């Protein structure tokens, strides 16, 4: 992952699993996150009403 961050492909060197979960929960009701090595795999379903309202306003 460091190589991808250095090349600018990713810019997530300071991200945390906790931050990812928090952001997903802000937009979805159902969130499942698992860590596989340095990769976070997630599914998110049932967009929350707040997230849908944010999209409608933009």
C-alpha positions as a printed NumPy array, in Angstrom:
array([[  0.   ,   0.   ,   0.   ],
       [  2.897,   2.357,   0.666],
       [  3.908,   2.139,  -2.987],
       [  0.412,   3.183,  -4.12 ],
       [  0.347,   6.041,  -1.616],
       [  3.79 ,   7.25 ,  -2.775],
       [  2.692,   7.15 ,  -6.419],
       [ -0.476,   9.089,  -5.595],
       [ -2.78 ,   6.245,  -6.655],
       [ -4.149,   6.194,  -3.092],
       [ -3.961,   8.872,  -0.445],
       [ -5.088,   6.873,   2.54 ],
       [ -1.896,   6.528,   4.557],
       [ -3.452,   8.263,   7.563],
       [ -6.831,   6.488,   7.386],
       [ -7.969,   4.105,  10.095],
       [-10.44 ,   1.256,  10.188],
       [-12.414,   3.159,  12.806],
       [-12.646,   6.227,  10.547],
       [-13.872,   4.099,   7.652],
       [-16.589,   2.512,   9.776],
       [-17.663,   5.899,  11.114],
       [-17.97 ,   7.395,   7.625],
       [-19.893,   4.4  ,   6.294],
       [-22.301,   4.466,   9.248],
       [-22.975,   8.139,   8.555],
       [-24.402,   7.184,   5.154],
       [-25.709,   3.629,   5.506],
       [-27.762,   1.722,   8.076],
       [-26.149,  -1.674,   7.419],
       [-22.362,  -1.796,   7.358],
       [-20.001,  -4.764,   7.445],
       [-16.243,  -4.193,   7.412],
       [-13.469,  -6.77 ,   7.578],
       [ -9.735,  -6.326,   7.41 ],
       [ -7.666,  -8.597,   5.156],
       [ -4.022,  -7.689,   5.641],
       [ -3.836,  -3.977,   4.822],
       [ -7.074,  -3.997,   2.835],
       [-10.483,  -3.144,   4.273],
       [-13.336,  -4.965,   2.562],
       [-16.79 ,  -3.573,   3.163],
       [-20.411,  -3.79 ,   2.166],
       [-22.902,  -1.054,   2.898],
       [-26.664,  -1.215,   2.385],
       [-29.821,   0.705,   3.099],
       [-28.806,   4.3  ,   2.561],
       [-29.828,   6.365,   5.555],
       [-32.462,   9.089,   5.2  ],
       [-29.862,  11.739,   6.082],
       [-27.604,  10.589,   3.256],
       [-30.483,  10.561,   0.759],
       [-31.454,  14.084,   1.833],
       [-27.87 ,  15.31 ,   1.376],
       [-27.881,  13.969,  -2.205],
       [-31.262,  15.558,  -2.988],
       [-30.038,  18.957,  -1.745],
       [-27.005,  18.922,  -4.068]])
